[in-house]
Amino acid sequence: MRVRFTGGPIVLAETVIEDGSVTAEDGIIVAIGEDGRTKDVEFDLAGRSLMPGLVDLHGDAI
């Protein structure tokens, strides 16, 4: 299954994409970009930041 996250900043190692998207397929990130509408399952981040690959061990985001 493909899932696409949109609607918030995407924080990467060297840059921040202010209005980006991250697409994952079977739990693996397959695309990070500034746009690209698809027919995937889509989640609106509603302004929350997404940091691909980061694991929040502290739990502030919960």
C-alpha positions, 0 to 999 in steps of 0.5 A: 500500500502507498501512503502520502503525507502532505500539508506540513513542513518536511524536515530533511538533514540539509533543508526544510521543504515548507509545503512538501510531501512524503510517499511511503510504500510498504513502510519504506519511503519512496519519494520526498518532494514539493508536490505530485498529487497521486491516488495514494492514501493521503494524510494531511499533516495539518501544519505538523512537521514530518521528519522522515527517518527520525524516531521520537524516543522522548514522546513530546509529539504524543 
